[in-house]
Amino acid sequence: MAYELDEIRTSQEIFYYLLEHHELHENEEMQLYRAYTEQEEIQNLVKSQGEIAKSRIERYGNAIYLIPEEENHFLGFSKAQLKAALCKSSGTDKDYYLSQFVVLTLLVEFFDGQGSSSKAREYMRVGELQNCISVRLKEGAESMDEEQEEQSGIAFSNMLEAYEALRSDDKGSKAKTTKEGFLYSILIFLQKQGLIEYVEADEMIKTTKKLDNFMDWNLLNQNNYQRVLRVLGALEHV
């Protein structure tokens, strides 16, 4: 298919905007948004550029998002980068997988995968999240022996060991060697990615429209949702 020069140029403008901002909203860039949604040729060109950059271009609601593929360490994050951002300097794989468990727990607490919208609550306190993490780790470790953990691919006992190795500090420590500081680093990271709003003064967590859209339109079909619940051992809680 032959494309017009204007179509190619507009598609490049859209893709560059997505590279810079990671998302394009109708109420902020109406001309580019409408070009993408109303002209199939331009949309195909933008998606093709996304594929070359090992990314997907998806429209959820009134926004278009650039979503790096899992192994895209240029636009996304490698395991080593995430470990450095989220874990203490001497962090091991146990600490890394614990950080991912924290994120999954946060998602399950906010989104239940039911109804027209998957969102189940508007906010959550940090202390409540900390309690949920502790309870789910203990339940998982108690309900699975070593063989079952190997089969499921989830080493609850290792993550519980890493979590209990973190000190407790009721003075608001931001050190990653404490439970409070470990959670703080994860929440700040998620906030920088535009996924949550962390109101530090009130110790309150809220999700952003970006995360709400992504969960509703992408992650929370029932197959994915049930898989997350099985990972967390949470089926009996819902």
PyMOL commands that set and color helices and strands:
alter all, ss='L'
color gray80, all
select helices_A, chain A and resi 5-21+30-38+40-52+79-86+93-110+126-143+146-152+156-164+179-192+200-202+209-219+222-232+235-237
alter helices_A, ss='H'
color red, helices_A
select strands_A, chain A and resi 23-25+55-60+63-68+124-125+196-199+204-207
alter strands_A, ss='S'
color yellow, strands_A
deselect
rebuild
show_as cartoon
